[in-house]
Amino acid sequence: MSEVLDNLRILKPVHGGYGLAFIDGATVFVAGAIAGERLSAQVIRRKGRVVWARACAIDEASPDRRDHVWPQAERSGVGGADLGHVSLAGGRRWKAAVIADALERLGSRELADEAGPVMVHAAPGDAERDGLGWRTRVEFTVDERGLAGMHVPGSQRVVALTDMPLASPDIAELGLLGGDSPWRSRWKPGQRIRAWGGYIRIDRTWHDAAGEVVADPILSVTAGEDTYEVRADDFWQAHREGAGVLHEAVARAVAGRGDASVAELYCGSGLFTRVLARESAAVFAVEGAGGACAQARANTADQGNVEVRQARVDRRFVEDEIIARRPGLVVMDPPRTGAGRETTRALARAGAERIVLIACDPAALARDAQVLLEAGYHITQLDGFDLFPYTHHVECVGVFDRARSGAV
């Protein structure tokens, strides 16, 4: 019989979707918990004095607790809805607390004080839909019976899914789930399935909704006043409103500046590049992925003041290509791991008056932001955006302005 820890008091939320508790000198990360609750939890695994567990009986419930939005995920433990037991408003408070904690713990007290209380904003339409049906991109794994499912985190076990309430109606209409799926004859156990915009990728091959093979599907998507063409294999925000929300946030951060030179790092398919080109004389955009780089060029072809370069963004590239340009503005949207200390330090030496940082991980945000603070920048705006309802993920947009007397 599995070990159960009784009478745990959940002190605060922590990154990864867990509640933090302590018992008998051990640190306990509890899935399915909310700060302030008293509960019992079933131990999943131990490593030294660190324990991972799952709530199994709630003795004192938080006002933010709700019936889980995805009962199958709650029963089976599959990933994808680790905050499915938390109300939408409670989830945003959870994420704001995690951001603030990361800024202080992985950055500094000074950084957290500068940022002040962080507001996490809901995406348009989520309140009306109860936070469901937002996910336009999904990934599944085929189990040994040929059914589409998802892994239980930390294991090789695949749970066949019967529904996925976070997925958009377009995804649901493809009929990927269940034993009667028309796609079941096309895939094999162990294969990975991805769906986006009416296209389905089985391992490395894309198909349209009718099952015909499509070599390199390109989707037309809209954000703000702009329309983009994006390769199905390239990154794009999963939330149906995600690209538009971030498009507007960056547009507000750069509005009216009129910078002669702008550097955009990790530009992807050009989501922000079009915005920057309207606000500046020249944009130097950099992206490492070849397909996305080509789409960024295509998406800005009507704007004559954009240069798109395919290159890996690192310290050496920044020193060789960015510092000499002396951009007045830098916008960067690094991967989940962040830009990193060395790259961010080099970027600070370029001397931009403003740096706009888009981050999808609070820990990476805190680390990169601390480097900017040490280099003489100050946070003038930091907002969170709940583009992943009922999960622990959150997107942030931070605006950092250079102190005139800073030691950059």
ABEGO torsion letter per residue (X at the ends): XBBBBBGBBBABBBBGGBBBBBBGGBBBBBBGBBBGBBBBBBBABBBEABBBBBBABBABBBAABBBBABAAAAAAGBBGBAAAABBAAAAAAAAAAAAAAAAAAABBAAAAAAAEBBBBBBBBGAAAAGGBGABABBBBBBBAAGBBBBBBBGBABBBBBABBAABBAAAAAAGABEAABAAAAABBBGBBBBBBGGBBBBEABBBBAAGBBBABBBBBBBBEABBBBBBAABBBBABAAAAAAAAAAAAAAABGAGBABBBBBGAEAGAAAAAAAAABABBBBBBABAAAAAAAAAAAAABAABBBBBBBBBAAAAAAAAAAAGBABBBBBBBAAEAEAAAAAAAAAAGBABBBBBBABAAAAAAAAAAAAAAGBBBABBBBBBABBGBABBBBBBBBBBBAABBX
